[in-house]
Amino acid sequence: MNDTQSLPELPDQLSVNPRSPHYNEEVLEHEIGIKFNGKERFDVEEYCISEGWVKIPAHKALDRRGQPLMKTAKGVVEAFYR
């Protein structure tokens, strides 16, 4: 089991994209789980707990830079360490 006392506090908004201003490498070194509307999601790219949204890839669609297009889903967001 992980010792949650030594883990950094989870931020309100976090992104796995290094180009995002909400990217936090220190937090992402640990395995993070996201529950969205009561179900665990494994495809979340970015979340915001206070505003209640997650960004997930929109299937195989890519933007002009070759990055996956993101769609925003609103609901209840919970972040936790696994």
VENJO-V597359 format. One record per backbone hydrogen bond with DSSP energy under -1.0 kcal/mol. NH is the residue of the N-H (numbers start at 1). CO is the residue of the C=O. E is the energy in kcal/mol with one decimal. If there is no record, write none. Layout:
NH_CO_E / NH_CO_E
//
This chain:
6_3_-1.2 / 14_47_-1.6 / 15_22_-1.5 / 16_45_-2.4 / 20_17_-1.9 / 23_20_-1.3 / 28_24_-2.1 / 30_27_-1.5 / 33_80_-3.7 / 35_78_-3.1 / 36_39_-3.2 / 37_76_-2.9 / 39_36_-1.6 / 41_34_-2.7 / 45_55_-3.0 / 46_55_-1.1 / 47_14_-2.1 / 48_53_-2.2 / 49_12_-2.6 / 53_48_-1.8 / 54_73_-2.2 / 55_46_-2.9 / 56_71_-2.5 / 58_69_-3.2 / 59_57_-1.3 / 61_58_-1.6 / 63_67_-3.2 / 66_63_-1.8 / 69_61_-2.1 / 71_56_-2.9 / 73_54_-2.6 / 75_52_-2.5 / 78_35_-2.6 / 80_33_-2.3 / 82_31_-2.1
//
